[in-house]
Amino acid sequence: MLAAHHVSFGAPLVVSELPRPVPLPGEVRIKVAASGVNPIDAHTGRGNGYVQSMKLPFVPGWDVAGVVDAVGYGVTRHRVGDPVFGLAWFPYPAGTYAEYATVPAHHVVPVPAGLGPVEAAALPLCGLTAWQMLRAAKVERGQRVVIDGASGGVGHLAVQIAHALGAEVVALARSEHHSLVASWGADECVDYRDDAAVAAIGTADALCDVVGGGLALRLFDRIAEGGCAALALGWAVPNYRAEAAKRGIEVAACLVEPDPEGLQALSELVAAGSLRVHVGATFALAEADRAQQWVTDRSGIGKAVLVMPDRAE
């Protein structure tokens, strides 16, 4: 099979033939149609992140959409030919930048009707991050929630999910993206570069922070005492627990995990027309390095997706 992989951490991705994996008991093998590209892919490939569990050659990728190609012993929930999508193995290696990948059967679910493989591949990691962060922040109907990075991969889905939950959404994004962010359900859009506008946000019940850094601490001041903050990048916010405690804010650092129930909930939102993933760019497998650069440079809105070659068997 063709796969994009690192021969050493920090080296450019190369595309070449690697052995096709065989599913173990409890696993399915997926003929990959597309794989979402996320910042953690490049971060890990540079020798950071979760490399203690990685072996060389390292094939990046955790988002996957495709068709079940083979099933391991004991698998009954999926059959050969089923279209599925999911977040596999995270944070252990899944290797979805490849024509085939093996994953635990319970890490993938059926692709909802009307969702193509490219959009399905773009949804799992970012969608589940948004879903799990909003749950950690205890967002409920009628509450006011601040979401930063609202035009990015996680943020644009968090805006839609919070809106579907019945929350009032204050979204932070560049002003040139406000009309699009509003179309996703934001009730108020604020340019995070405008200090006065950020300071004027008013009081909110919850914060969903996917940006980290100094912005998170500034947004803590907008959260009511007794409110909740969920941070995707807690390690990037110095003393964030202590600063939250000073303000009487409950805080959670969130690391996404495979979640079939969460995926099913996202699928239901998609089927209801309440959630749509915005694919900002697609790349061929041979362009995997370019795809990662697009993501790390924040070159566009939404998600980037790798599309696998359509090769005869």
Beta strands, then each sheet from edge to edge (+ up, - down):
strand 1: 2-5
strand 2: 14-17
strand 3: 27-37
strand 4: 63-71
strand 5: 83-87
strand 6: 100-104
strand 7: 108-110
strand 8: 144-147
strand 9: 168-172
strand 10: 188-190
strand 11: 204-209
strand 12: 223-231
strand 13: 250-253
strand 14: 279-284
strand 15: 303-307
sheet 1: 1+ 2-
sheet 2: 6+ 3- 4+ 5- 7+
sheet 3: 6+ 3- 15+ 14+
sheet 4: 10+ 9+ 8+ 11+ 12+ 13+
end
